[in-house]
Amino acid sequence: MNLIEKVLEDPDKYDVGIQPRDWPRRYVISAIELMAQIAWAIAMTISILGKLANDSLLSYVMHFTNWSWTLQTVFYTATLFVPLLLVGLIRLRSFVGYFSEAIVVLLFFPLNGIVWSVMVLVSALLGFGSPFITDFFERYPPGIVFLGNDLFHVFPVLALVIFAFLYGTFILMAHYDALMYFDVLRSPARLTSYVLYQAYIGPLILATLYALIFDPRIVYETTLPFLVGFVILIMSLTVFNLTAVLFVFALILRLDNEIQSETILLAWFLRNHGSADFMGGIFFYEKKTGIRFRSE
């Protein structure tokens, strides 16, 4: 009988942990990730405060880029503890763990759709010769304009891609937990609703709310027809968000065939976080006796 079979005989009897020899590199990488995310969240917050100091609140909320930027700031601040969850300094099955999973499930893919769509729509505005965009080239050197465009429209995409690369295992586990808890995979109606929310409904909630309050054609001084803008938005969500959602769902379906207990799920999580260098370095132990069983 192998170790996994032994654990599966009575999974509630066991828990999983990280081998001491694997702690140093995990902690160092986790500390770097944590400091980088804190720095990014602080930089985004300072940017918001700077904009509010130079312009009125109304001027700030009139632009959808700022809505996206604010939501990003909330997301990165709310997920600050993910690096600590990844190395077991905070237990995954704790309030912080469940809260972080909820934020990822509710916001990651909707935010992914928003940042990609903003970048594409800004490019469309530039292509249609929006005075709002072209005026910047008359008021500032081109280098400053392109730097500002990259900071507020391109960097958000890169930041979210980096987040997915670093914490992909956590994103996968968060969605797996949500799908299992609500039994989504066994219900076509719930599965369809879940996919639609992640790919389209989530991002469109924010975009629709903005469009109900402000007229984008007036704010951005564009002749781009509303219908054309909407089509561009849907195409962006389909290409950059739906494909990502379906990719994750494919991984979840594969994972669902492998995971047979909560203990095995946590073991999978700890074994697969990070690069191939992290494979192994975990152990199972009996909750009552503390007797360890190595897992390589």
N, C-alpha and C positions, 0 to 999 in steps of 0.2 A: 504494500500500500504506500503510495507516494504522499507527500505532505499535504497537497491540495485535497486529496481524497480524505485524508485524516481530518482536516479542518471541516470539510463539507459534511462529515458524519454528524457533527454537532457545532455548527458555525457560531452560535451564541456563546459558546464556551471559550472562544478565542478572540484575541485582539491582535493588532499589527503595529509594529514600530520600526524605526530606522536604526540600522546597525551603528554603534558608536564610531566606527572607522569612517563612516560616510558623512558624519555631521559637519566637520570643518568646511569642506568645499560647498556643501549645501548652505551653510550659514553665511559664508562669505558672499556667494552669489545672491542669496536672499537679501542680505544687507545692501548690496549694490542696487538691486532691483527696487527695494523699498526707498532708498535715498533718491534714486532717479525719479520715481513716481511722485514722491513728495515735492521735489524740485519742480517738476512739470506742473503739478497742481498749484503750487505757490505762484509760478510764473503766469499761469492762466488767470489766477485770481487777481494778481497785480495788474494784468492787462485789462481786466474788467473794471477795476477801480480807476485805472488811468483814463479809460474811455469815459467813465461816468464823471470824472473830475473835469475833463475837457469839454464834454457835451452834456446836454440835459438827459434825464432818464427817458423822456419821450424819444429823443434822437437815438438813444441806444436801442430801445425795443422796436424801433421802426425797421431795423435791418435783421433779416432772417439769419445772417451769418452770426450775429450776436446771440440769437436764440440757440443756435447750434453750439456756439462757444460756451455758453452758460451751462448747457446740458452736459457737455464734455467735462467741464470743471466739476460738476456734481458727480459724474460717473467716476472720474479718477480719484476724487476725494473719498467717495463711498467704498471704493475697492482697495484702499491703501493697505488693508490687512491681508490681502491675498498672498503676498510673499511669505508672511509669517505662517499662514495656513499651509502653505506648500511644504514647509519643513517641520511641521508639527509643533511649533512654538505655541500656536493656538490650535486647539482641536477642531477638526473639520466638523464634527457633530457637536457644535456649540452655537450659542446665539450669534456670535460673530461669523461663524462659518455659514449658517443658514441665511443670515442677512446678506453676506457677500454673494452667495449663490442667487438669492432673489434679485439683487441688483443686476447681476450678469444676465439672468434669464429675461428680466424686464427691459433692460436697456442696451445690452451689447449689440445685438443685430439691428434694432431700430436706429441706434446711433450710427452704426456702420452705414446703413442706408442713407442717413441724413448727411454725413460728412462727404460721402461720394457724390451725392446729388448736388450739394452746394458747390463742390468743385466743378462739376459738369455744367451746372446752370450759370455760374460766373463766366465760364468759358463761352457759353452761348450768348450771354449779354455782351461780352467783348466782341464776339463775331457779328452781332447785330448793331454794333456801334452805339451802345448806350452812353449818352452824355454823362451819366453818373460815373461810369467807368473811365471814359476818355478824359474827363475833367481832371482826374488825378494826374495824368501824364502832362497836363498843362501847368499844374500847380507844383509838382514835385519831379525830381530827376527820375528817369526811367528805372534806374537801379533800385531806388527807394520804393517805387511802385511795385516792382516785381518781388522785392523782398517782403513787402507787406502782403502781397497776394499769396506768396508761399507760406508765410507765417499763419495766416488766418484761413487759408483754403486748401493748401497742400500738406502742411505739417500735421493737421488733424488726421488726415488719412494715414500718413506714415506712423503717427503715434498709435493709432488703433491697430494697424498691422503689426507693429512691434508688440503691443499688448497681447494680441492673439498668438504671436509666436512664442512669447515668454510664458503665457498662462493658458495655452491651448488645452492642456489636460484639465485645468480647472473649469474652463468654459464647457468642455465636453461633459465633465462630471455634473456640473450644475444643471445642464439641460437633461442629462440622463435622469437625475434625481427628480426633476420636475415632471418629466414624461412618465416615470414610474409611479410617482405619488398620485398623479391625476389619471393614471391608466390611459394615457393618450394613445399609445400605440395600438390598443385594442379597440379603439373607437374611431371609425373613419371621420365622423363629424368633429370630434375633438382634435384629431390629427390635422384635419384641414384648417380648422380655426387656429391652431397653434402655428402652423406654417404661415398662414396668411398674416397673422399678427407680427411674427418675426420679420417677414419679408416686406410686407406692404402696410398693414394697418398701423403698426407702431410708428413708423416714420411719417405716415400720412396724417396721423392725429396732430402732430406738431405743425406740419405744413398747412393743414386745413385750418387750424386755429389761427395761425398767422394770417392766412388769406382772408379769413372772416373779419379780422380786425383792420388789416391794411391792404391796400391794392398794390401788389408788387410792381405793376406797370407804372404807377405814379411814383412810388418810392425810388425805383431804380431807373426812372425816366427812359423806358424802353418801348420800342414798337413791336417787340416780340409778342405775338398773339398769345392770349391766355391758354388756349387749347394746345398750341405748340409747346408752351412751357410745361403743361401738364403731361404731354406725351413724352417729353424729354425726361421728366421726373420719373415716370413709370418705367421707361426704358433703363434709366440709371439704376433703379431699384431692382429690376429684373437681372441686369447684367452683373452688378456688383454685390447685390444683397441676396437675392433668391438663390443664386448659384452657391454662395457661401453657406446659406441655411441648409440646402439640400446636401452639400458635402458633409456637414456636421451630422445631419440625420443619417447619412449612409454609415458613418462611423459609429453612431449610436446603435443602429440596427445590428452591426457586427458585434459591438460590445454587449448588447443584450443577449446574444447567443453564448457569450463566454462567462458572464457574471451570474453566479448562482446564489450569492449571499452577500450581505452587507460587508462582512469581513473580507471576502474576496474582492469586493469593489474597492475597499480602502487599500488593499494590497496592490491591486492594479494601479490605483492612483499614485501611490508612493513609488512604485517600480517605474512608471512611465513618465513621471514629471521630469522635464529637462531633456538633456541629450542622452545618447546611448551610454555615456559614461555613468549615468545614474542607474543603469539596469542592475538589479540586485541590491545589496546593501540594506535589505529589510529582513525582519523576522516575525514569526507568529509567536504568541505566548498565551498560556492559559491564564484567564483572568483571575482565578482563585489562587493558583499556586505560583504563578509568575514564571513557570518553566518555559524556556525559550526553544523554538525550533527554527533553525536557519532556513531561509528561502533564497536560493541563488538562481 
